[in-house]
Amino acid sequence: MTDYDLIIVGGGPIGLACAIEAQKKNLRYLIIEKGAIVNSIFNYPLYMTFFSTAERLEIGDIPFNCLAPKPGRQEALEYYRNIHRYFNFNINLFEEVTEIRKNENAVFEITTNKNSYKSKNVIIATGFYDIPITMNVKGEELPKVRHYYKEAHEYAFRNVLVVGANNSSVDAALECWRKGANVTMVIRKNEINSRVKYWVKPDIENRIAEGSIKAYFTSNITEIKESEVEIETPDGKVTIENDFVLALTGYKPDLNFLENIGIQLSDDELKIPSYNAETMETNVEGLFLAGVVCGGMQTHKWFIENSRIHAKMIVDHITSK
């Protein structure tokens, strides 16, 4: 069992930022990532464009050069691969942490699906993209229901229902429509989300206004069938023909994992983890949170650009003790 000063769970941009700070302080560290490097970004839609500009995605004072005003998924993957080439992180990819417990000597024992480790400190930087928020409706388990969207080609010339009105839903609806799909949207509220990218929001609103994309506002799916979907609308129940449902209703952190390792969550529906805002240390001494996972169900609170600072806060605290 290998001993470390710091183990970082999660190899996304914030996990990498934590490793950069650990290198600066000569800490013996290891990143453990259950998928590919920056795995969440890898799983984003192929042609996704970030809301942020390139410089706000930078880590380690390494410039992110981008010709377009906003970088896309491919450029971000290239940038973070180059970050790894530059810093040569100590990182184990495709290795999943299954248990973290603190022993009688106040040392963390980390168990994965491949190995076991010991560390004086642990950072959880696992993001929130792994667990979809389900609709809890009959038929949601059918193969035609997708909680992740990659690209539009397979939906071309088919009846596609997109659930939601956030960035991922709007991007999917527009891309599928442009590839020839018959697109319908079901939106719980009475408007497109105000957080939708400012250069995309007028596009989707105009497509809905002209009738190119059908939208049911203030509506919910009540049942999904093999070739139909039932929708409850303000004007009553509607049944439409359907081949695919893109239920892009958001994602959440692995809250059970956080609780199992001893982190306290708020009692309300937000499930915000307990941590010190100045050090990012949780109620478990030596166990820290970094990045979007800090927000619990408030997954729009933390982003790469405003949580990069967590890395330095945590490592400075560790090395000051």
C-alpha positions as CSV (number, residue, x, y, z in Angstrom):
1,M,0.0,0.0,0.0
2,T,1.6,3.2,-1.2
3,D,1.7,6.3,1.1
4,Y,1.1,9.8,-0.2
5,D,0.8,13.3,1.2
6,L,-2.2,13.9,-1.0
7,I,-4.6,11.9,-3.1
8,I,-6.8,13.7,-5.6
9,V,-10.0,11.9,-6.6
10,G,-11.0,13.2,-10.1
11,G,-8.8,14.1,-13.1
12,G,-10.9,17.0,-14.4
13,P,-9.5,20.5,-14.8
14,I,-9.9,21.3,-11.0
15,G,-8.2,18.0,-10.0
16,L,-5.4,18.8,-12.4
17,A,-5.2,22.3,-10.9
18,C,-4.8,20.7,-7.4
19,A,-2.0,18.5,-8.7
20,I,-0.2,21.6,-10.1
21,E,-0.3,23.3,-6.7
22,A,0.9,20.0,-5.0
23,Q,3.8,19.9,-7.4
24,K,4.8,23.4,-6.5
25,K,4.9,22.5,-2.8
26,N,6.8,19.2,-3.5
27,L,4.0,17.1,-2.1
28,R,3.9,13.4,-2.8
29,Y,0.6,13.2,-4.6
30,L,-1.5,10.9,-6.9
31,I,-4.6,11.7,-9.0
32,I,-7.0,8.8,-9.4
33,E,-9.5,9.2,-12.3
34,K,-12.1,6.6,-13.1
35,G,-12.1,7.4,-16.8
36,A,-10.0,9.4,-19.3
37,I,-8.2,12.6,-18.4
38,V,-10.8,15.4,-18.1
39,N,-13.4,12.7,-18.5
40,S,-16.5,14.9,-18.2
41,I,-15.3,17.2,-21.0
42,F,-14.6,14.0,-23.1
43,N,-18.2,13.0,-22.6
44,Y,-19.6,16.4,-23.7
45,P,-21.4,16.7,-27.1
46,L,-18.9,16.5,-29.9
47,Y,-19.5,20.1,-31.1
48,M,-20.2,21.8,-27.8
49,T,-19.0,25.4,-27.4
50,F,-18.1,26.6,-24.0
51,F,-19.8,29.7,-22.5
52,S,-16.5,30.8,-21.1
53,T,-13.6,32.3,-23.1
54,A,-10.4,30.4,-23.3
55,E,-8.4,32.3,-20.7
56,R,-11.1,31.5,-18.0
57,L,-10.4,27.8,-18.6
58,E,-6.7,28.1,-18.1
59,I,-4.9,26.3,-15.2
60,G,-1.3,26.4,-14.1
61,D,-0.6,29.8,-15.8
62,I,-0.4,28.0,-19.1
63,P,-2.1,30.0,-21.9
64,F,-5.1,28.5,-23.7
65,N,-4.7,29.6,-27.3
66,C,-8.0,29.6,-29.3
67,L,-8.8,31.2,-32.6
68,A,-12.5,31.4,-32.1
69,P,-14.1,33.7,-29.5
70,K,-15.2,30.6,-27.5
71,P,-13.4,27.3,-27.4
72,G,-15.1,24.0,-28.2
73,R,-14.8,20.5,-26.7
74,Q,-12.0,19.4,-29.1
75,E,-9.8,22.5,-28.3
76,A,-10.4,22.0,-24.5
77,L,-9.3,18.3,-24.8
78,E,-6.2,19.3,-26.7
79,Y,-5.4,22.0,-24.1
80,Y,-5.7,19.7,-21.1
81,R,-3.8,17.0,-22.8
82,N,-1.0,19.5,-23.3
83,I,-1.3,20.5,-19.6
84,H,-0.6,16.9,-18.7
85,R,2.4,16.7,-21.2
86,Y,3.8,19.8,-19.6
87,F,3.4,18.9,-15.9
88,N,3.7,15.1,-16.3
89,F,1.2,14.4,-13.6
90,N,1.3,11.4,-11.4
91,I,-2.1,10.1,-12.5
92,N,-3.9,6.8,-12.6
93,L,-6.6,6.7,-15.4
94,F,-9.5,4.3,-15.6
95,E,-9.2,3.5,-11.9
96,E,-12.3,4.0,-9.7
97,V,-12.2,4.9,-6.0
98,T,-14.7,2.7,-4.2
99,E,-14.0,3.5,-0.6
100,I,-12.2,6.1,1.6
101,R,-11.9,5.6,5.3
102,K,-9.8,7.1,8.0
103,N,-7.9,4.6,10.2
104,E,-7.0,4.8,13.9
105,N,-3.8,6.7,13.0
106,A,-5.8,9.5,11.2
107,V,-4.5,8.3,7.8
108,F,-6.9,7.9,4.9
109,E,-7.1,4.4,3.3
110,I,-8.2,4.7,-0.2
111,T,-9.5,1.5,-2.0
112,T,-10.0,1.4,-5.8
113,N,-11.1,-1.3,-8.2
114,K,-7.4,-1.9,-8.8
115,N,-5.3,-1.1,-5.8
116,S,-5.1,0.4,-2.3
117,Y,-3.4,3.6,-1.1
118,K,-2.7,5.6,2.1
119,S,-2.7,9.3,2.3
120,K,-2.5,12.1,4.9
121,N,-5.0,14.2,2.9
122,V,-7.6,13.6,0.2
123,I,-9.3,16.0,-2.2
124,I,-12.6,15.1,-3.8
125,A,-12.8,16.8,-7.2
126,T,-15.3,14.5,-8.9
127,G,-17.6,17.0,-10.5
128,F,-21.3,16.2,-11.2
129,Y,-21.7,14.7,-14.7
130,D,-21.9,11.1,-13.8
131,I,-25.4,10.7,-12.5
132,P,-28.4,11.9,-14.5
133,I,-31.3,13.5,-12.8
134,T,-34.2,11.2,-13.8
135,M,-37.8,12.2,-14.6
136,N,-39.3,9.2,-12.7
137,V,-41.9,8.5,-15.3
138,K,-43.1,5.2,-16.7
139,G,-41.1,4.1,-19.7
140,E,-37.9,6.1,-18.8
141,E,-36.0,2.8,-18.8
142,L,-36.7,2.2,-22.5
143,P,-33.5,2.1,-24.8
144,K,-34.8,5.0,-26.8
145,V,-34.5,7.3,-23.8
146,R,-31.0,9.0,-23.6
147,H,-29.7,11.1,-20.7
148,Y,-26.6,12.0,-22.6
149,Y,-26.3,13.5,-26.0
150,K,-23.2,13.2,-28.3
151,E,-24.2,14.2,-31.8
152,A,-27.2,14.6,-34.0
153,H,-26.6,12.1,-36.9
154,E,-28.5,9.1,-35.5
155,Y,-31.5,11.3,-34.8
156,A,-31.8,12.6,-38.4
157,F,-35.2,12.1,-40.0
158,R,-36.7,10.8,-36.7
159,N,-39.2,12.1,-34.2
160,V,-37.1,13.4,-31.4
161,L,-38.4,14.7,-28.1
162,V,-36.0,16.9,-26.1
163,V,-36.7,17.5,-22.4
164,G,-35.5,20.6,-20.8
165,A,-34.6,24.2,-21.7
166,N,-31.0,24.5,-20.5
167,N,-27.9,24.8,-22.7
168,S,-27.5,21.1,-23.4
169,S,-31.2,20.7,-24.3
170,V,-31.2,23.7,-26.6
171,D,-28.0,22.7,-28.3
172,A,-29.4,19.2,-28.9
173,A,-32.7,20.5,-30.2
174,L,-31.1,22.9,-32.7
175,E,-28.5,20.4,-33.9
176,C,-31.0,17.6,-34.4
177,W,-33.4,19.9,-36.2
178,R,-30.6,21.1,-38.5
179,K,-29.8,17.5,-39.4
180,G,-33.4,16.8,-40.4
181,A,-35.1,15.6,-37.2
182,N,-38.7,16.4,-36.3
183,V,-38.0,18.0,-32.9
184,T,-40.4,18.7,-30.1
185,M,-39.4,20.2,-26.7
186,V,-41.1,19.6,-23.4
187,I,-40.2,22.4,-21.0
188,R,-41.3,22.5,-17.3
189,K,-41.2,26.3,-17.0
190,N,-42.8,28.9,-19.2
191,E,-39.7,30.0,-21.0
192,I,-36.2,29.1,-22.2
193,N,-33.7,29.2,-19.3
194,S,-32.1,32.6,-18.9
195,R,-28.7,30.9,-18.5
196,V,-28.8,29.6,-22.1
197,K,-25.8,30.9,-24.1
198,Y,-26.6,34.4,-25.3
199,W,-25.8,33.7,-28.9
200,V,-28.0,30.6,-28.9
201,K,-31.1,31.7,-27.0
202,P,-32.5,33.9,-29.8
203,D,-31.9,31.1,-32.3
204,I,-34.0,28.5,-30.3
205,E,-36.7,31.1,-29.6
206,N,-37.0,32.0,-33.2
207,R,-37.2,28.4,-34.3
208,I,-40.0,27.8,-31.8
209,A,-41.8,31.0,-32.9
210,E,-41.8,30.1,-36.5
211,G,-42.9,26.5,-35.8
212,S,-39.8,24.7,-37.0
213,I,-39.4,23.3,-33.5
214,K,-42.6,22.5,-31.5
215,A,-42.4,23.4,-27.8
216,Y,-44.8,22.6,-24.9
217,F,-44.1,25.0,-22.1
218,T,-45.3,24.5,-18.5
219,S,-45.5,20.8,-19.4
220,N,-44.3,17.4,-18.3
221,I,-43.9,13.9,-19.7
222,T,-46.3,11.5,-18.0
223,E,-45.4,8.3,-19.9
224,I,-43.0,7.1,-22.6
225,K,-44.0,4.3,-24.9
226,E,-42.3,2.4,-27.7
227,S,-43.6,4.7,-30.4
228,E,-45.3,7.5,-28.5
229,V,-44.9,9.9,-25.6
230,E,-47.7,11.3,-23.4
231,I,-47.4,14.9,-22.3
232,E,-49.4,16.8,-19.7
233,T,-49.8,20.4,-20.9
234,P,-51.8,23.4,-19.7
235,D,-54.4,22.5,-22.3
236,G,-54.7,18.9,-21.3
237,K,-52.9,15.6,-22.2
238,V,-51.2,15.3,-25.6
239,T,-49.9,12.2,-27.3
240,I,-47.2,12.5,-30.0
241,E,-45.3,10.0,-32.2
242,N,-41.8,9.5,-31.0
243,D,-38.6,7.6,-31.8
244,F,-36.1,9.0,-29.3
245,V,-36.3,11.0,-26.1
246,L,-33.3,13.1,-25.1
247,A,-33.9,13.6,-21.4
248,L,-31.3,16.3,-20.8
249,T,-32.6,17.2,-17.4
250,G,-29.3,17.7,-15.6
251,Y,-26.9,15.8,-13.5
252,K,-25.9,15.6,-9.9
253,P,-22.8,14.7,-7.8
254,D,-22.5,11.2,-6.3
255,L,-24.0,12.3,-3.0
256,N,-24.1,8.8,-1.6
257,F,-20.3,8.6,-2.1
258,L,-19.8,11.8,-0.2
259,E,-22.0,10.6,2.7
260,N,-20.3,7.2,2.8
261,I,-16.9,8.8,3.4
262,G,-18.3,10.9,6.2
263,I,-19.1,14.3,4.7
264,Q,-22.2,15.9,6.1
265,L,-24.8,17.2,3.7
266,S,-27.4,19.9,4.3
267,D,-30.8,18.6,5.3
268,D,-32.6,20.5,2.5
269,E,-33.1,19.5,-1.1
270,L,-29.8,21.3,-2.1
271,K,-27.7,18.7,-0.2
272,I,-24.8,21.1,0.1
273,P,-21.7,19.4,1.6
274,S,-20.2,20.8,4.8
275,Y,-16.8,22.6,4.3
276,N,-14.8,25.6,5.4
277,A,-15.1,28.2,2.7
278,E,-11.6,29.5,3.5
279,T,-9.8,26.1,3.4
280,M,-12.3,23.9,1.5
281,E,-11.8,21.3,4.3
282,T,-14.9,19.3,5.1
283,N,-16.2,18.2,8.5
284,V,-13.7,15.3,8.2
285,E,-10.2,16.7,9.0
286,G,-7.8,16.3,6.1
287,L,-10.7,15.6,3.6
288,F,-11.3,18.5,1.1
289,L,-13.7,19.4,-1.7
290,A,-12.8,21.2,-4.9
291,G,-14.8,22.4,-7.9
292,V,-18.4,21.9,-8.7
293,V,-18.9,19.1,-6.2
294,C,-18.9,21.8,-3.5
295,G,-22.4,22.9,-4.6
296,G,-24.3,19.7,-4.0
297,M,-27.4,20.0,-6.2
298,Q,-26.5,23.6,-7.0
299,T,-24.6,22.5,-10.0
300,H,-24.6,25.9,-11.6
301,K,-22.8,27.6,-8.8
302,W,-19.2,26.5,-9.4
303,F,-17.4,26.3,-12.8
304,I,-13.8,25.9,-13.9
305,E,-13.3,29.6,-13.9
306,N,-14.5,30.3,-10.4
307,S,-13.3,27.2,-8.6
308,R,-9.7,27.0,-9.9
309,I,-8.8,29.0,-6.7
310,H,-9.8,26.0,-4.6
311,A,-6.6,24.2,-5.5
312,K,-4.3,26.8,-4.0
313,M,-6.5,27.3,-1.0
314,I,-6.4,23.6,-0.2
315,V,-2.7,23.0,-0.8
316,D,-1.7,26.2,1.1
317,H,-3.7,24.9,4.1
318,I,-2.2,21.5,3.9
319,T,1.4,22.8,3.8
320,S,0.7,25.3,6.6
321,K,-0.2,22.6,9.1
